[in-house]
Amino acid sequence: MYRAKISPNLKKIFEKGERGEVLTLLLADGRRVKCRLEMLTYANKSDTDDTDVMVARIKYGDGNGELLAEEDIKEVL
């Protein structure tokens, strides 16, 4: 049976998201954001690399969202 390997920050996001918590994240680009988890999924590493990486699909209060990989997240607060 396949079992996904979830990286540390994505695991924290998943656990808090399962409880319906609003997440506060410090991102690698310096932003501090409040959001909710929509789901964990896989995405291509880049436009030129078809390697799949696990990402969190997050949604902001205004309805916009983005995909975040482990390296995009500095800390889950």
MARGUNU-199489 format. One record per atom (N, C-alpha, C): z, y, x. Coordinates in nm, 3 decimals. Example, Ala and Ser with C-alpha at 12.3 -4.5 7.8 and 13.67 -1.06 7.14 Angstrom:
2
<r w="0.780" v="-0.569" u="1.319"/>
<r w="0.780" v="-0.450" u="1.230"/>
<r w="0.780" v="-0.330" u="1.320"/>
<r w="0.708" v="-0.225" u="1.285"/>
<r w="0.714" v="-0.106" u="1.367"/>
<r w="0.787" v="0.003" u="1.290"/>
END
This chain:
77
<r w="0.000" v="-0.118" u="0.084"/>
<r w="0.000" v="0.000" u="0.000"/>
<r w="0.000" v="0.125" u="0.089"/>
<r w="-0.086" v="0.221" u="0.054"/>
<r w="-0.095" v="0.346" u="0.130"/>
<r w="0.021" v="0.437" u="0.096"/>
<r w="0.082" v="0.493" u="0.197"/>
<r w="0.190" v="0.590" u="0.178"/>
<r w="0.158" v="0.712" u="0.262"/>
<r w="0.148" v="0.827" u="0.197"/>
<r w="0.113" v="0.951" u="0.266"/>
<r w="0.223" v="0.991" u="0.364"/>
<r w="0.181" v="1.042" u="0.479"/>
<r w="0.276" v="1.096" u="0.576"/>
<r w="0.281" v="1.247" u="0.554"/>
<r w="0.396" v="1.294" u="0.511"/>
<r w="0.412" v="1.435" u="0.478"/>
<r w="0.487" v="1.504" u="0.592"/>
<r w="0.429" v="1.611" u="0.644"/>
<r w="0.490" v="1.687" u="0.754"/>
<r w="0.617" v="1.758" u="0.704"/>
<r w="0.705" v="1.800" u="0.796"/>
<r w="0.836" v="1.854" u="0.759"/>
<r w="0.833" v="1.972" u="0.660"/>
<r w="0.753" v="2.075" u="0.688"/>
<r w="0.751" v="2.192" u="0.600"/>
<r w="0.689" v="2.158" u="0.464"/>
<r w="0.584" v="2.076" u="0.465"/>
<r w="0.523" v="2.038" u="0.338"/>
<r w="0.619" v="1.952" u="0.256"/>
<r w="0.700" v="1.873" u="0.322"/>
<r w="0.799" v="1.792" u="0.251"/>
<r w="0.903" v="1.882" u="0.185"/>
<r w="0.950" v="1.985" u="0.256"/>
<r w="1.046" v="2.080" u="0.197"/>
<r w="0.985" v="2.150" u="0.076"/>
<r w="0.859" v="2.192" u="0.089"/>
<r w="0.790" v="2.257" u="-0.022"/>
<r w="0.779" v="2.162" u="-0.140"/>
<r w="0.743" v="2.038" u="-0.113"/>
<r w="0.730" v="1.939" u="-0.219"/>
<r w="0.863" v="1.916" u="-0.291"/>
<r w="0.970" v="1.899" u="-0.216"/>
<r w="1.101" v="1.873" u="-0.276"/>
<r w="1.148" v="1.990" u="-0.362"/>
<r w="1.132" v="2.112" u="-0.313"/>
<r w="1.171" v="2.229" u="-0.392"/>
<r w="1.078" v="2.247" u="-0.512"/>
<r w="0.950" v="2.221" u="-0.492"/>
<r w="0.852" v="2.232" u="-0.600"/>
<r w="0.878" v="2.133" u="-0.711"/>
<r w="0.922" v="2.014" u="-0.676"/>
<r w="0.955" v="1.911" u="-0.775"/>
<r w="1.070" v="1.955" u="-0.865"/>
<r w="1.159" v="2.035" u="-0.809"/>
<r w="1.273" v="2.086" u="-0.886"/>
<r w="1.237" v="2.214" u="-0.962"/>
<r w="1.113" v="2.260" u="-0.948"/>
<r w="1.067" v="2.380" u="-1.018"/>
<r w="1.112" v="2.511" u="-0.957"/>
<r w="1.159" v="2.506" u="-0.833"/>
<r w="1.209" v="2.626" u="-0.767"/>
<r w="1.095" v="2.719" u="-0.725"/>
<r w="1.126" v="2.848" u="-0.724"/>
<r w="1.036" v="2.946" u="-0.664"/>
<r w="1.058" v="2.936" u="-0.514"/>
<r w="0.951" v="2.925" u="-0.440"/>
<r w="0.959" v="2.909" u="-0.295"/>
<r w="0.946" v="3.044" u="-0.225"/>
<r w="1.021" v="3.061" u="-0.119"/>
<r w="1.003" v="3.175" u="-0.030"/>
<r w="0.960" v="3.116" u="0.104"/>
<r w="0.843" v="3.158" u="0.148"/>
<r w="0.785" v="3.103" u="0.271"/>
<r w="0.762" v="3.215" u="0.372"/>
<r w="0.792" v="3.187" u="0.498"/>
<r w="0.754" v="3.275" u="0.608"/>
<r w="0.632" v="3.209" u="0.671"/>
<r w="0.520" v="3.278" u="0.667"/>
<r w="0.395" v="3.221" u="0.714"/>
<r w="0.367" v="3.258" u="0.860"/>
<r w="0.283" v="3.180" u="0.923"/>
<r w="0.250" v="3.200" u="1.065"/>
<r w="0.187" v="3.336" u="1.091"/>
<r w="0.121" v="3.393" u="0.990"/>
<r w="0.058" v="3.525" u="1.009"/>
<r w="0.155" v="3.640" u="0.985"/>
<r w="0.285" v="3.608" u="0.963"/>
<r w="0.387" v="3.711" u="0.949"/>
<r w="0.422" v="3.746" u="0.806"/>
<r w="0.346" v="3.699" u="0.709"/>
<r w="0.377" v="3.730" u="0.570"/>
<r w="0.498" v="3.651" u="0.521"/>
<r w="0.572" v="3.712" u="0.432"/>
<r w="0.682" v="3.645" u="0.360"/>
<r w="0.638" v="3.647" u="0.214"/>
<r w="0.622" v="3.528" u="0.154"/>
<r w="0.568" v="3.519" u="0.019"/>
<r w="0.659" v="3.439" u="-0.072"/>
<r w="0.654" v="3.474" u="-0.201"/>
<r w="0.722" v="3.397" u="-0.306"/>
<r w="0.613" v="3.330" u="-0.388"/>
<r w="0.631" v="3.202" u="-0.415"/>
<r w="0.527" v="3.126" u="-0.483"/>
<r w="0.586" v="3.002" u="-0.547"/>
<r w="0.499" v="2.929" u="-0.615"/>
<r w="0.535" v="2.798" u="-0.672"/>
<r w="0.434" v="2.696" u="-0.621"/>
<r w="0.479" v="2.574" u="-0.607"/>
<r w="0.391" v="2.465" u="-0.566"/>
<r w="0.312" v="2.417" u="-0.687"/>
<r w="0.181" v="2.405" u="-0.671"/>
<r w="0.099" v="2.342" u="-0.773"/>
<r w="0.082" v="2.194" u="-0.743"/>
<r w="0.048" v="2.163" u="-0.616"/>
<r w="0.032" v="2.023" u="-0.578"/>
<r w="0.013" v="2.011" u="-0.427"/>
<r w="0.034" v="1.890" u="-0.377"/>
<r w="-0.006" v="1.854" u="-0.241"/>
<r w="-0.138" v="1.780" u="-0.254"/>
<r w="-0.229" v="1.808" u="-0.162"/>
<r w="-0.359" v="1.743" u="-0.164"/>
<r w="-0.413" v="1.740" u="-0.022"/>
<r w="-0.534" v="1.696" u="-0.007"/>
<r w="-0.599" v="1.693" u="0.124"/>
<r w="-0.718" v="1.788" u="0.124"/>
<r w="-0.744" v="1.847" u="0.239"/>
<r w="-0.859" v="1.936" u="0.258"/>
<r w="-0.916" v="1.910" u="0.397"/>
<r w="-1.043" v="1.946" u="0.416"/>
<r w="-1.103" v="1.934" u="0.548"/>
<r w="-1.035" v="2.029" u="0.644"/>
<r w="-1.021" v="1.985" u="0.767"/>
<r w="-0.955" v="2.065" u="0.870"/>
<r w="-1.028" v="2.198" u="0.892"/>
<r w="-1.160" v="2.194" u="0.891"/>
<r w="-1.240" v="2.316" u="0.907"/>
<r w="-1.380" v="2.291" u="0.852"/>
<r w="-1.462" v="2.394" u="0.854"/>
<r w="-1.599" v="2.379" u="0.805"/>
<r w="-1.680" v="2.283" u="0.893"/>
<r w="-1.640" v="2.268" u="1.018"/>
<r w="-1.716" v="2.183" u="1.110"/>
<r w="-1.648" v="2.050" u="1.140"/>
<r w="-1.524" v="2.033" u="1.092"/>
<r w="-1.448" v="1.911" u="1.117"/>
<r w="-1.408" v="1.849" u="0.983"/>
<r w="-1.460" v="1.730" u="0.956"/>
<r w="-1.434" v="1.663" u="0.829"/>
<r w="-1.300" v="1.589" u="0.824"/>
<r w="-1.219" v="1.603" u="0.927"/>
<r w="-1.089" v="1.538" u="0.927"/>
<r w="-1.005" v="1.596" u="0.813"/>
<r w="-0.942" v="1.509" u="0.734"/>
<r w="-0.857" v="1.553" u="0.625"/>
<r w="-0.716" v="1.584" u="0.675"/>
<r w="-0.662" v="1.695" u="0.626"/>
<r w="-0.522" v="1.731" u="0.653"/>
<r w="-0.454" v="1.756" u="0.519"/>
<r w="-0.326" v="1.725" u="0.512"/>
<r w="-0.251" v="1.750" u="0.390"/>
<r w="-0.222" v="1.899" u="0.380"/>
<r w="-0.237" v="1.954" u="0.260"/>
<r w="-0.212" v="2.095" u="0.234"/>
<r w="-0.134" v="2.110" u="0.104"/>
<r w="-0.066" v="2.222" u="0.092"/>
<r w="0.002" v="2.256" u="-0.032"/>
<r w="-0.082" v="2.361" u="-0.103"/>
<r w="-0.109" v="2.338" u="-0.230"/>
<r w="-0.175" v="2.438" u="-0.313"/>
<r w="-0.063" v="2.517" u="-0.379"/>
<r w="-0.051" v="2.646" u="-0.341"/>
<r w="0.056" v="2.728" u="-0.394"/>
<r w="-0.003" v="2.835" u="-0.485"/>
<r w="0.079" v="2.883" u="-0.576"/>
<r w="0.035" v="2.984" u="-0.672"/>
<r w="0.134" v="3.099" u="-0.673"/>
<r w="0.080" v="3.221" u="-0.664"/>
<r w="0.161" v="3.342" u="-0.668"/>
<r w="0.182" v="3.386" u="-0.812"/>
<r w="0.275" v="3.476" u="-0.834"/>
<r w="0.307" v="3.524" u="-0.967"/>
<r w="0.191" v="3.592" u="-1.039"/>
<r w="0.096" v="3.646" u="-0.963"/>
<r w="-0.018" v="3.714" u="-1.026"/>
<r w="-0.131" v="3.618" u="-1.063"/>
<r w="-0.110" v="3.488" u="-1.040"/>
<r w="-0.211" v="3.389" u="-1.074"/>
<r w="-0.299" v="3.347" u="-0.958"/>
<r w="-0.301" v="3.425" u="-0.851"/>
<r w="-0.378" v="3.388" u="-0.733"/>
<r w="-0.303" v="3.280" u="-0.656"/>
<r w="-0.371" v="3.215" u="-0.566"/>
<r w="-0.307" v="3.113" u="-0.485"/>
<r w="-0.386" v="3.087" u="-0.359"/>
<r w="-0.338" v="2.991" u="-0.281"/>
<r w="-0.408" v="2.952" u="-0.160"/>
<r w="-0.361" v="2.814" u="-0.116"/>
<r w="-0.435" v="2.757" u="-0.022"/>
<r w="-0.399" v="2.629" u="0.039"/>
<r w="-0.330" v="2.657" u="0.170"/>
<r w="-0.218" v="2.591" u="0.193"/>
<r w="-0.144" v="2.609" u="0.318"/>
<r w="-0.124" v="2.475" u="0.386"/>
<r w="-0.163" v="2.468" u="0.513"/>
<r w="-0.139" v="2.350" u="0.596"/>
<r w="-0.009" v="2.370" u="0.673"/>
<r w="0.040" v="2.265" u="0.733"/>
<r w="0.165" v="2.271" u="0.809"/>
<r w="0.164" v="2.386" u="0.910"/>
<r w="0.055" v="2.403" u="0.982"/>
<r w="0.051" v="2.507" u="1.085"/>
<r w="0.049" v="2.648" u="1.029"/>
<r w="0.023" v="2.664" u="0.899"/>
<r w="0.025" v="2.796" u="0.835"/>
<r w="0.166" v="2.840" u="0.798"/>
<r w="0.261" v="2.747" u="0.798"/>
<r w="0.397" v="2.772" u="0.750"/>
<r w="0.493" v="2.774" u="0.868"/>
<r w="0.554" v="2.889" u="0.890"/>
<r w="0.651" v="2.900" u="0.998"/>
<r w="0.787" v="2.848" u="0.952"/>
<r w="0.826" v="2.882" u="0.828"/>
<r w="0.957" v="2.840" u="0.778"/>
<r w="0.959" v="2.841" u="0.625"/>
<r w="1.030" v="2.744" u="0.569"/>
<r w="1.057" v="2.741" u="0.426"/>
<r w="1.199" v="2.791" u="0.408"/>
<r w="1.213" v="2.907" u="0.343"/>
<r w="1.345" v="2.971" u="0.331"/>
<r w="1.416" v="2.928" u="0.203"/>
END
